[in-house]
Amino acid sequence: MPAMSMWPDMWPIQARYIQQLLTHQNPYTGNRLMDEPSLALFEVINEPWYWSYSQVVSGDVAPEGAGITETTRRGWAGVRDAFHKAVPAQWRNPATFAWFRYDTIRAYIDTMVDAMRGTGAKQPIAYLISNNVNVTDSDVVQAVADSRCDAVTLSTNYRIAGRWTRDFDPRLGSSTSSMPEGCFGRRTYTPP
């Protein structure tokens, strides 16, 4: 999954899939998916997660308790190569990786938004601030805030300042009290 949003060579494949999906005709209603009246919004990717600098450098990129599959290995190599292409060797460090990750994730979101809008889809397009992102990942949060997505969906267990939003019921107060600061002003949806 991290390779999907961090490896630009894979974006055209995803964009084509999204376009085919949204323009696919439902055999029961005769509508294209994007024209179905019951669809309130589209989300760019479900529960995204991102590799850290140390993971990209070390290759230790398998989810906890899982082995590295060939697909994961290829994805890691693609992300590592994209980082190496974008950043000269003498500048590769955690700070420049944060810049790379910000720029890459923002470009990814905008590319997928363009693919969806290119089909004529009019629903809001959301991006999830997922449960594996916390306040130390400000580059990711800022990339989402600066992207062209219409809304931000919050995972029910997003961590802000040591507090998990699963303890927060947005029906009882303002959902922006659990929003990352860079995303204020965006429409938000926190699942119940």
C-alpha positions in Angstrom: 0.0 0.0 0.0 2.7 2.6 0.7 4.1 2.1 -2.8 0.7 3.0 -4.2 1.0 6.6 -3.0 4.8 7.0 -2.9 5.8 5.5 -6.2 4.9 7.8 -9.1 5.4 5.1 -11.8 2.3 3.3 -10.4 0.0 6.3 -10.6 -1.1 6.0 -14.2 -2.2 2.5 -13.6 -4.2 3.5 -10.6 -5.7 6.5 -12.4 -6.8 4.3 -15.3 -8.4 1.8 -12.9 -10.2 4.7 -11.1 -11.5 6.1 -14.4 -12.7 2.6 -15.5 -14.4 2.0 -12.2 -16.2 5.3 -12.1 -17.4 5.0 -15.7 -18.4 1.4 -15.4 -22.1 0.9 -16.1 -24.1 -0.7 -13.4 -26.0 -3.6 -15.1 -28.9 -3.3 -12.6 -29.5 0.5 -12.8 -28.0 1.4 -16.1 -26.1 4.2 -14.4 -22.3 4.7 -14.5 -20.9 4.3 -10.9 -20.2 8.1 -10.7 -23.9 8.8 -11.6 -25.4 6.6 -8.9 -27.5 8.9 -6.7 -26.6 7.0 -3.5 -22.9 7.8 -3.6 -22.2 10.7 -1.3 -18.4 11.0 -1.8 -15.4 9.2 -3.2 -12.2 8.5 -1.3 -8.8 8.4 -3.0 -7.5 5.4 -1.1 -8.7 3.4 1.8 -6.5 3.5 4.9 -3.3 4.8 3.4 0.0 4.3 5.2 3.5 5.5 4.4 7.0 4.2 4.8 9.4 6.2 7.0 12.9 7.3 6.0 14.4 4.5 8.0 12.2 1.9 6.2 13.0 3.2 2.8 16.7 3.3 3.6 16.8 -0.1 5.3 14.3 -2.0 3.2 12.5 -3.1 6.5 9.1 -2.4 5.0 6.9 -5.4 5.7 4.0 -5.0 8.0 4.6 -6.2 11.5 4.6 -10.0 11.7 4.5 -10.4 7.9 7.2 -11.4 5.5 8.3 -9.3 2.6 6.5 -10.4 -0.5 7.8 -9.9 -4.0 5.2 -7.1 -4.6 6.3 -5.3 -1.4 10.0 -5.7 -2.4 9.2 -4.2 -5.9 7.2 -1.4 -4.3 10.0 -0.6 -1.9 12.6 -0.5 -4.7 10.3 1.8 -6.7 9.9 4.2 -3.8 13.6 4.1 -2.9 14.5 4.7 -6.5 12.1 7.7 -6.8 13.6 9.1 -3.6 17.1 8.7 -5.0 16.1 10.3 -8.3 14.6 13.3 -6.5 17.3 13.9 -3.9 21.0 13.9 -4.5 23.0 11.4 -2.3 24.6 14.1 -0.2 21.2 15.5 0.8 19.5 12.2 1.7 18.4 12.4 5.4 15.2 12.3 7.3 14.5 16.0 6.7 14.8 15.8 2.9 12.8 12.6 3.0 10.0 14.5 4.7 10.1 17.0 1.9 10.1 14.2 -0.7 7.2 12.4 1.1 5.2 15.7 1.3 5.7 16.5 -2.4 5.0 12.9 -3.5 1.8 12.4 -1.4 0.4 15.8 -2.4 1.1 15.0 -6.1 -0.4 11.6 -5.7 -3.6 12.9 -4.2 -3.9 15.6 -6.9 -3.3 13.0 -9.7 -6.1 10.8 -8.3 -8.4 13.8 -7.9 -7.7 14.8 -11.5 -8.4 11.2 -12.6 -11.8 11.2 -10.8 -12.8 14.7 -12.0 -11.7 13.7 -15.5 -14.6 11.2 -15.6 -17.1 14.0 -14.8 -17.6 12.8 -11.3 -19.2 15.6 -9.2 -19.2 14.1 -5.7 -16.7 15.4 -3.1 -13.4 13.6 -3.1 -12.0 12.9 0.3 -8.6 11.7 1.6 -8.3 9.8 4.8 -5.9 10.9 7.5 -5.3 7.3 8.6 -4.7 5.7 11.9 -1.0 5.2 11.3 -0.3 8.9 10.9 0.3 11.0 14.0 1.5 14.5 14.8 5.1 13.5 14.1 4.1 13.0 10.4 3.4 16.6 9.8 4.6 16.2 6.2 1.8 13.8 5.4 -0.8 15.9 7.2 0.4 19.1 5.4 0.4 17.2 2.0 -3.3 16.3 2.5 -4.1 19.9 3.6 -2.4 21.4 0.5 -3.9 18.9 -1.9 -6.9 19.5 -4.1 -9.1 17.0 -2.3 -12.5 18.4 -1.2 -12.7 16.8 2.2 -10.7 15.0 4.8 -12.0 11.9 6.5 -10.6 11.1 9.9 -9.9 7.6 11.1 -11.7 6.8 14.3 -8.4 6.3 16.0 -6.3 9.3 14.7 -3.8 10.4 17.2 -3.5 14.1 18.0 -1.3 15.3 20.9 -1.3 11.9 22.5 -5.2 11.5 22.3 -6.9 9.1 20.0 -10.0 10.4 18.2 -11.9 7.2 18.9 -12.5 8.7 22.3 -14.1 11.7 20.6 -17.8 11.7 19.4 -18.1 14.4 16.7 -21.9 14.5 17.3 -21.1 16.0 20.7 -18.9 18.8 19.6 -16.9 20.3 16.8 -15.1 17.7 14.7 -12.3 20.2 14.1 -11.2 19.8 17.7 -9.6 16.6 16.6 -8.4 17.8 13.2 -4.8 18.3 12.4 -4.2 22.1 12.3 -3.2 22.1 8.6 -6.6 20.7 7.7 -8.8 23.3 9.4 -11.3 24.7 7.0 -11.8 21.4 5.1 -15.1 19.5 5.3 -14.6 16.6 7.6 -16.2 13.3 8.2 -15.4 11.0 11.1 -17.1 7.6 11.0 -19.3 6.8 14.0 
